[in-house]
Amino acid sequence: MVSIWEEHLFWLEILQDHAYFIRDHLSVSEEEYIRVAQQYIHLFNDLLQNLNSIAPTNDHSDPTMMEFSNRAWTVAKGYFEFEGTLQALRIDNKVNLNLSPTYMNGTLAENQEYLRILSYLTRGQQPVPLPLVDLMDLWLEDQLGHAVLFKNMLDPIEAVASRQTDQYIGKYQTFIVQNHHLKGYLRFKKPGFPRQNEFALDVGKTTLEMSQFIYSMVLKYREDKLLNKTTLRFLEHHFPETCYFIKKLSYYAPSLQGSAAECSLRRISYSS
């Protein structure tokens, strides 16, 4: 179970990370876009500070939480438009940004999910959970993206880690195809049939396994034993997103509830 307060905490920290990644991957010549990215970093930080003044037990109908949700909507929607503009410019090679358009498909999809949740919270309503197939659509792409990004940031000398990552890339590509066909079965089957629930468990187990692998790589990074071209923030961004996915997935695969209860939605340790 993810509370309303935790939803805000998770999404605001994730979107702030996304703004950091945009800022860090822009050329110094893109002064205006760097300024806007930095502005959103500050705006998300202000919201996180505001959130800390709200009782974590406040629910969706609380007036203070509703007011906060409306402020969060304005910032999250503005950032969505900013990233979308950069994606369009990147497609046409009109911005010096060292991130691909497909990378931003993932970050925009996540932003869109927060906006979907906020569309309920701004009206004081309990958000409707994503159906399992839609939950998979969002987070399988995210997990595949993490694996691909991790492989791409490795120095060529790290061949063993690269080959291990290839295995996870293959698994998530397969999961995406399986989810596509499971969605097709829902034309005549009701959601929650045994094979779909088994799929949720398979995905959960693989996600926890890959997260442990990336954690072992982060430990090497901290000890300067992993040659790479990225930042600790970029690596550790994986963990709260994985935790959120497992928490949501555990509703459909109850045997994941122990892992869901143990993980944290908070960011870990990195500096900006």
C-alpha positions as YAML, in Angstrom:
chain: A
units: angstrom
residues:
- id: 1
  name: MET
  ca: [0.00, 0.00, 0.00]
- id: 2
  name: VAL
  ca: [1.33, 3.42, -1.00]
- id: 3
  name: SER
  ca: [-0.23, 6.32, 0.91]
- id: 4
  name: ILE
  ca: [-1.16, 9.61, -0.76]
- id: 5
  name: TRP
  ca: [1.74, 11.34, 1.03]
- id: 6
  name: GLU
  ca: [4.14, 8.66, -0.24]
- id: 7
  name: GLU
  ca: [2.79, 9.03, -3.78]
- id: 8
  name: HIS
  ca: [3.72, 12.70, -3.71]
- id: 9
  name: LEU
  ca: [7.12, 12.03, -2.15]
- id: 10
  name: PHE
  ca: [7.97, 9.37, -4.70]
- id: 11
  name: TRP
  ca: [6.87, 11.25, -7.79]
- id: 12
  name: LEU
  ca: [8.33, 14.62, -6.80]
- id: 13
  name: GLU
  ca: [11.74, 13.10, -6.08]
- id: 14
  name: ILE
  ca: [11.60, 11.15, -9.35]
- id: 15
  name: LEU
  ca: [10.67, 14.21, -11.42]
- id: 16
  name: GLN
  ca: [13.33, 16.28, -9.69]
- id: 17
  name: ASP
  ca: [15.87, 13.62, -10.65]
- id: 18
  name: HIS
  ca: [14.64, 13.84, -14.24]
- id: 19
  name: ALA
  ca: [15.25, 17.59, -14.18]
- id: 20
  name: TYR
  ca: [18.78, 16.98, -12.88]
- id: 21
  name: PHE
  ca: [19.40, 14.52, -15.72]
- id: 22
  name: ILE
  ca: [18.21, 17.03, -18.32]
- id: 23
  name: ARG
  ca: [20.42, 19.72, -16.82]
- id: 24
  name: ASP
  ca: [23.46, 17.45, -16.62]
- id: 25
  name: HIS
  ca: [23.11, 16.20, -20.20]
- id: 26
  name: LEU
  ca: [22.62, 19.58, -21.88]
- id: 27
  name: SER
  ca: [25.57, 21.27, -23.55]
- id: 28
  name: VAL
  ca: [26.82, 24.36, -21.73]
- id: 29
  name: SER
  ca: [25.84, 26.25, -24.89]
- id: 30
  name: GLU
  ca: [22.15, 25.57, -24.14]
- id: 31
  name: GLU
  ca: [22.03, 28.23, -21.43]
- id: 32
  name: GLU
  ca: [18.28, 28.89, -21.61]
- id: 33
  name: TYR
  ca: [17.28, 25.23, -21.27]
- id: 34
  name: ILE
  ca: [19.79, 24.72, -18.46]
- id: 35
  name: ARG
  ca: [18.23, 27.68, -16.66]
- id: 36
  name: VAL
  ca: [14.73, 26.21, -17.05]
- id: 37
  name: ALA
  ca: [15.86, 22.76, -15.86]
- id: 38
  name: GLN
  ca: [17.49, 24.35, -12.82]
- id: 39
  name: GLN
  ca: [14.30, 26.29, -12.16]
- id: 40
  name: TYR
  ca: [12.32, 23.05, -12.05]
- id: 41
  name: ILE
  ca: [14.89, 21.47, -9.74]
- id: 42
  name: HIS
  ca: [14.17, 24.32, -7.31]
- id: 43
  name: LEU
  ca: [10.41, 24.12, -7.81]
- id: 44
  name: PHE
  ca: [10.35, 20.39, -7.04]
- id: 45
  name: ASN
  ca: [12.55, 21.03, -4.02]
- id: 46
  name: ASP
  ca: [10.09, 23.66, -2.76]
- id: 47
  name: LEU
  ca: [7.23, 21.18, -3.14]
- id: 48
  name: LEU
  ca: [9.17, 18.51, -1.25]
- id: 49
  name: GLN
  ca: [9.79, 20.95, 1.59]
- id: 50
  name: ASN
  ca: [6.08, 21.85, 1.62]
- id: 51
  name: LEU
  ca: [5.17, 18.16, 1.68]
- id: 52
  name: ASN
  ca: [7.24, 17.69, 4.83]
- id: 53
  name: SER
  ca: [4.96, 20.15, 6.62]
- id: 54
  name: ILE
  ca: [1.88, 18.01, 5.85]
- id: 55
  name: ALA
  ca: [0.98, 15.11, 8.12]
- id: 56
  name: PRO
  ca: [1.75, 11.78, 6.35]
- id: 57
  name: THR
  ca: [-1.60, 10.46, 7.58]
- id: 58
  name: ASN
  ca: [-3.63, 13.04, 5.63]
- id: 59
  name: ASP
  ca: [-5.71, 11.37, 2.96]
- id: 60
  name: HIS
  ca: [-6.98, 12.44, -0.47]
- id: 61
  name: SER
  ca: [-9.98, 14.36, 0.93]
- id: 62
  name: ASP
  ca: [-7.95, 16.53, 3.33]
- id: 63
  name: PRO
  ca: [-8.14, 20.23, 2.24]
- id: 64
  name: THR
  ca: [-4.42, 20.77, 2.86]
- id: 65
  name: MET
  ca: [-3.56, 17.76, 0.72]
- id: 66
  name: MET
  ca: [-5.91, 18.93, -2.03]
- id: 67
  name: GLU
  ca: [-4.30, 22.37, -2.06]
- id: 68
  name: PHE
  ca: [-0.86, 20.78, -2.22]
- id: 69
  name: SER
  ca: [-1.96, 18.50, -5.06]
- id: 70
  name: ASN
  ca: [-3.06, 21.53, -7.08]
- id: 71
  name: ARG
  ca: [0.35, 23.19, -6.59]
- id: 72
  name: ALA
  ca: [2.06, 19.93, -7.57]
- id: 73
  name: TRP
  ca: [-0.12, 19.67, -10.69]
- id: 74
  name: THR
  ca: [1.00, 23.09, -11.93]
- id: 75
  name: VAL
  ca: [4.70, 22.26, -11.57]
- id: 76
  name: ALA
  ca: [4.47, 18.68, -12.87]
- id: 77
  name: LYS
  ca: [2.41, 19.78, -15.91]
- id: 78
  name: GLY
  ca: [4.88, 22.59, -16.67]
- id: 79
  name: TYR
  ca: [7.79, 20.18, -16.46]
- id: 80
  name: PHE
  ca: [5.95, 17.70, -18.71]
- id: 81
  name: GLU
  ca: [5.62, 20.40, -21.37]
- id: 82
  name: PHE
  ca: [9.29, 21.38, -20.97]
- id: 83
  name: GLU
  ca: [10.56, 17.83, -21.44]
- id: 84
  name: GLY
  ca: [8.16, 17.25, -24.31]
- id: 85
  name: THR
  ca: [9.49, 20.33, -26.08]
- id: 86
  name: LEU
  ca: [13.05, 19.11, -25.64]
- id: 87
  name: GLN
  ca: [12.10, 15.69, -26.99]
- id: 88
  name: ALA
  ca: [10.64, 17.25, -30.14]
- id: 89
  name: LEU
  ca: [13.77, 19.37, -30.59]
- id: 90
  name: ARG
  ca: [16.01, 16.33, -30.00]
- id: 91
  name: ILE
  ca: [14.15, 14.36, -32.70]
- id: 92
  name: ASP
  ca: [14.96, 17.14, -35.19]
- id: 93
  name: ASN
  ca: [18.55, 17.59, -33.87]
- id: 94
  name: LYS
  ca: [17.77, 21.16, -32.85]
- id: 95
  name: VAL
  ca: [19.06, 20.94, -29.28]
- id: 96
  name: ASN
  ca: [22.46, 19.85, -27.97]
- id: 97
  name: LEU
  ca: [21.19, 17.30, -25.48]
- id: 98
  name: ASN
  ca: [23.02, 14.03, -24.84]
- id: 99
  name: LEU
  ca: [19.81, 12.06, -24.22]
- id: 100
  name: SER
  ca: [17.80, 10.17, -26.82]
- id: 101
  name: PRO
  ca: [14.14, 10.80, -27.74]
- id: 102
  name: THR
  ca: [13.26, 7.28, -26.57]
- id: 103
  name: TYR
  ca: [14.82, 7.94, -23.16]
- id: 104
  name: MET
  ca: [12.41, 10.85, -22.80]
- id: 105
  name: ASN
  ca: [9.49, 8.63, -23.81]
- id: 106
  name: GLY
  ca: [10.07, 6.84, -20.51]
- id: 107
  name: THR
  ca: [10.40, 9.95, -18.35]
- id: 108
  name: LEU
  ca: [7.38, 11.56, -20.00]
- id: 109
  name: ALA
  ca: [5.29, 8.42, -19.43]
- id: 110
  name: GLU
  ca: [6.18, 8.50, -15.74]
- id: 111
  name: ASN
  ca: [5.33, 12.19, -15.51]
- id: 112
  name: GLN
  ca: [2.03, 11.44, -17.23]
- id: 113
  name: GLU
  ca: [1.21, 8.81, -14.60]
- id: 114
  name: TYR
  ca: [1.75, 11.35, -11.81]
- id: 115
  name: LEU
  ca: [-0.51, 13.78, -13.67]
- id: 116
  name: ARG
  ca: [-3.14, 11.03, -13.92]
- id: 117
  name: ILE
  ca: [-2.94, 10.48, -10.16]
- id: 118
  name: LEU
  ca: [-3.06, 14.24, -9.54]
- id: 119
  name: SER
  ca: [-6.20, 14.53, -11.68]
- id: 120
  name: TYR
  ca: [-7.96, 12.65, -8.86]
- id: 121
  name: LEU
  ca: [-6.14, 14.21, -5.92]
- id: 122
  name: THR
  ca: [-6.80, 17.79, -7.03]
- id: 123
  name: ARG
  ca: [-10.52, 16.98, -6.74]
- id: 124
  name: GLY
  ca: [-10.16, 15.22, -3.39]
- id: 125
  name: GLN
  ca: [-10.75, 11.79, -4.91]
- id: 126
  name: GLN
  ca: [-8.97, 8.49, -4.32]
- id: 127
  name: PRO
  ca: [-6.88, 7.70, -7.44]
- id: 128
  name: VAL
  ca: [-7.99, 4.67, -9.43]
- id: 129
  name: PRO
  ca: [-5.14, 2.11, -9.56]
- id: 130
  name: LEU
  ca: [-3.68, 1.16, -12.91]
- id: 131
  name: PRO
  ca: [-4.88, -2.21, -14.24]
- id: 132
  name: LEU
  ca: [-2.10, -4.80, -14.29]
- id: 133
  name: VAL
  ca: [-1.55, -4.61, -18.06]
- id: 134
  name: ASP
  ca: [-1.14, -0.82, -17.91]
- id: 135
  name: LEU
  ca: [1.10, -1.06, -14.85]
- id: 136
  name: MET
  ca: [3.27, -3.45, -16.85]
- id: 137
  name: ASP
  ca: [3.27, -1.16, -19.89]
- id: 138
  name: LEU
  ca: [4.70, 1.67, -17.80]
- id: 139
  name: TRP
  ca: [7.22, -0.13, -15.61]
- id: 140
  name: LEU
  ca: [8.46, -2.87, -17.94]
- id: 141
  name: GLU
  ca: [9.59, -0.14, -20.32]
- id: 142
  name: ASP
  ca: [11.20, 1.60, -17.36]
- id: 143
  name: GLN
  ca: [13.08, -1.49, -16.19]
- id: 144
  name: LEU
  ca: [14.22, -2.29, -19.73]
- id: 145
  name: GLY
  ca: [15.38, 1.31, -20.06]
- id: 146
  name: HIS
  ca: [17.37, 1.05, -16.84]
- id: 147
  name: ALA
  ca: [19.12, -2.08, -18.10]
- id: 148
  name: VAL
  ca: [19.93, -0.51, -21.48]
- id: 149
  name: LEU
  ca: [21.15, 2.73, -19.87]
- id: 150
  name: PHE
  ca: [23.30, 0.78, -17.41]
- id: 151
  name: LYS
  ca: [24.91, -1.18, -20.24]
- id: 152
  name: ASN
  ca: [25.52, 1.98, -22.24]
- id: 153
  name: MET
  ca: [27.21, 3.78, -19.37]
- id: 154
  name: LEU
  ca: [29.73, 1.00, -18.73]
- id: 155
  name: ASP
  ca: [33.31, 1.36, -19.85]
- id: 156
  name: PRO
  ca: [34.18, -1.28, -22.50]
- id: 157
  name: ILE
  ca: [36.54, -2.94, -20.01]
- id: 158
  name: GLU
  ca: [33.50, -3.97, -17.90]
- id: 159
  name: ALA
  ca: [32.62, -6.83, -20.26]
- id: 160
  name: VAL
  ca: [31.35, -9.21, -17.56]
- id: 161
  name: ALA
  ca: [28.88, -6.67, -16.15]
- id: 162
  name: SER
  ca: [27.81, -5.84, -19.70]
- id: 163
  name: ARG
  ca: [27.06, -9.49, -20.49]
- id: 164
  name: GLN
  ca: [25.09, -9.85, -17.25]
- id: 165
  name: THR
  ca: [23.07, -6.79, -18.19]
- id: 166
  name: ASP
  ca: [22.33, -8.26, -21.62]
- id: 167
  name: GLN
  ca: [20.51, -11.12, -19.89]
- id: 168
  name: TYR
  ca: [18.15, -8.69, -18.17]
- id: 169
  name: ILE
  ca: [17.62, -6.74, -21.38]
- id: 170
  name: GLY
  ca: [16.54, -9.98, -23.05]
- id: 171
  name: LYS
  ca: [14.20, -10.88, -20.20]
- id: 172
  name: TYR
  ca: [12.44, -7.52, -20.19]
- id: 173
  name: GLN
  ca: [12.08, -7.51, -23.96]
- id: 174
  name: THR
  ca: [10.38, -10.89, -23.61]
- id: 175
  name: PHE
  ca: [8.15, -9.61, -20.79]
- id: 176
  name: ILE
  ca: [7.00, -6.69, -22.95]
- id: 177
  name: VAL
  ca: [5.96, -9.08, -25.73]
- id: 178
  name: GLN
  ca: [4.20, -11.35, -23.22]
- id: 179
  name: ASN
  ca: [2.30, -8.43, -21.72]
- id: 180
  name: HIS
  ca: [1.18, -7.39, -25.20]
- id: 181
  name: HIS
  ca: [-0.37, -10.81, -25.76]
- id: 182
  name: LEU
  ca: [-1.86, -10.97, -22.26]
- id: 183
  name: LYS
  ca: [-3.57, -7.66, -23.01]
- id: 184
  name: GLY
  ca: [-5.04, -9.29, -26.12]
- id: 185
  name: TYR
  ca: [-6.46, -12.15, -24.08]
- id: 186
  name: LEU
  ca: [-8.49, -9.62, -22.08]
- id: 187
  name: ARG
  ca: [-10.82, -9.21, -25.03]
- id: 188
  name: PHE
  ca: [-12.62, -12.31, -23.76]
- id: 189
  name: LYS
  ca: [-10.99, -13.06, -20.39]
- id: 190
  name: LYS
  ca: [-11.49, -11.13, -17.18]
- id: 191
  name: PRO
  ca: [-8.30, -9.67, -15.63]
- id: 192
  name: GLY
  ca: [-6.63, -11.70, -12.92]
- id: 193
  name: PHE
  ca: [-6.71, -15.14, -14.55]
- id: 194
  name: PRO
  ca: [-4.01, -17.51, -13.24]
- id: 195
  name: ARG
  ca: [-1.49, -17.08, -16.08]
- id: 196
  name: GLN
  ca: [-1.63, -13.30, -15.81]
- id: 197
  name: ASN
  ca: [-1.07, -13.48, -12.05]
- id: 198
  name: GLU
  ca: [1.84, -15.86, -12.60]
- id: 199
  name: PHE
  ca: [3.27, -13.35, -15.07]
- id: 200
  name: ALA
  ca: [3.12, -10.65, -12.40]
- id: 201
  name: LEU
  ca: [5.09, -12.89, -10.05]
- id: 202
  name: ASP
  ca: [7.69, -13.73, -12.73]
- id: 203
  name: VAL
  ca: [8.21, -10.04, -13.48]
- id: 204
  name: GLY
  ca: [8.45, -9.21, -9.78]
- id: 205
  name: LYS
  ca: [11.11, -11.85, -9.13]
- id: 206
  name: THR
  ca: [13.20, -10.72, -12.10]
- id: 207
  name: THR
  ca: [12.86, -7.08, -11.07]
- id: 208
  name: LEU
  ca: [14.10, -7.83, -7.56]
- id: 209
  name: GLU
  ca: [16.95, -9.89, -8.98]
- id: 210
  name: MET
  ca: [18.07, -7.11, -11.33]
- id: 211
  name: SER
  ca: [17.81, -4.56, -8.56]
- id: 212
  name: GLN
  ca: [20.18, -6.65, -6.44]
- id: 213
  name: PHE
  ca: [22.59, -6.84, -9.38]
- id: 214
  name: ILE
  ca: [22.52, -3.06, -9.84]
- id: 215
  name: TYR
  ca: [22.99, -2.60, -6.10]
- id: 216
  name: SER
  ca: [26.17, -4.69, -6.29]
- id: 217
  name: MET
  ca: [27.34, -2.45, -9.14]
- id: 218
  name: VAL
  ca: [26.59, 0.66, -7.07]
- id: 219
  name: LEU
  ca: [28.78, -0.70, -4.28]
- id: 220
  name: LYS
  ca: [31.59, -1.10, -6.81]
- id: 221
  name: TYR
  ca: [30.94, 2.43, -8.07]
- id: 222
  name: ARG
  ca: [31.28, 3.80, -4.54]
- id: 223
  name: GLU
  ca: [34.63, 2.06, -4.15]
- id: 224
  name: ASP
  ca: [35.85, 3.27, -7.59]
- id: 225
  name: LYS
  ca: [35.91, -0.33, -8.83]
- id: 226
  name: LEU
  ca: [33.50, 0.15, -11.76]
- id: 227
  name: LEU
  ca: [34.67, 2.13, -14.77]
- id: 228
  name: ASN
  ca: [31.79, 4.11, -16.25]
- id: 229
  name: LYS
  ca: [30.55, 7.43, -17.59]
- id: 230
  name: THR
  ca: [27.64, 8.29, -15.31]
- id: 231
  name: THR
  ca: [26.78, 9.67, -11.87]
- id: 232
  name: LEU
  ca: [25.71, 8.07, -8.62]
- id: 233
  name: ARG
  ca: [22.38, 9.91, -8.89]
- id: 234
  name: PHE
  ca: [21.75, 8.31, -12.28]
- id: 235
  name: LEU
  ca: [22.51, 4.83, -10.91]
- id: 236
  name: GLU
  ca: [20.57, 5.14, -7.67]
- id: 237
  name: HIS
  ca: [17.50, 6.52, -9.43]
- id: 238
  name: HIS
  ca: [16.75, 2.87, -10.19]
- id: 239
  name: PHE
  ca: [15.95, 1.87, -6.61]
- id: 240
  name: PRO
  ca: [12.91, 3.99, -5.63]
- id: 241
  name: GLU
  ca: [11.31, 3.31, -9.04]
- id: 242
  name: THR
  ca: [11.85, -0.42, -8.58]
- id: 243
  name: CYS
  ca: [10.40, -0.25, -5.07]
- id: 244
  name: TYR
  ca: [7.31, 1.58, -6.33]
- id: 245
  name: PHE
  ca: [6.81, -1.01, -9.08]
- id: 246
  name: ILE
  ca: [7.13, -3.89, -6.61]
- id: 247
  name: LYS
  ca: [4.69, -2.25, -4.18]
- id: 248
  name: LYS
  ca: [2.11, -1.81, -6.93]
- id: 249
  name: LEU
  ca: [2.81, -5.27, -8.36]
- id: 250
  name: SER
  ca: [2.38, -6.95, -4.97]
- id: 251
  name: TYR
  ca: [-1.36, -6.24, -5.14]
- id: 252
  name: TYR
  ca: [-1.52, -8.71, -8.05]
- id: 253
  name: ALA
  ca: [1.20, -11.07, -6.75]
- id: 254
  name: PRO
  ca: [0.75, -11.23, -2.94]
- id: 255
  name: SER
  ca: [3.94, -13.26, -2.41]
- id: 256
  name: LEU
  ca: [5.86, -10.07, -3.30]
- id: 257
  name: GLN
  ca: [4.37, -8.23, -0.32]
- id: 258
  name: GLY
  ca: [7.33, -9.02, 1.95]
- id: 259
  name: SER
  ca: [9.78, -7.44, -0.48]
- id: 260
  name: ALA
  ca: [7.38, -4.54, -1.02]
- id: 261
  name: ALA
  ca: [7.23, -3.84, 2.72]
- id: 262
  name: GLU
  ca: [11.03, -3.87, 3.07]
- id: 263
  name: CYS
  ca: [11.99, -1.51, 0.23]
- id: 264
  name: SER
  ca: [12.04, 2.28, 0.40]
- id: 265
  name: LEU
  ca: [10.46, 4.83, -1.94]
- id: 266
  name: ARG
  ca: [12.94, 7.47, -0.79]
- id: 267
  name: ARG
  ca: [16.07, 8.40, -2.66]
- id: 268
  name: ILE
  ca: [19.19, 6.97, -1.13]
- id: 269
  name: SER
  ca: [22.37, 8.95, -0.69]
- id: 270
  name: TYR
  ca: [23.69, 10.89, -3.62]
- id: 271
  name: SER
  ca: [24.50, 14.57, -3.78]
- id: 272
  name: SER
  ca: [23.39, 16.87, -6.57]
...
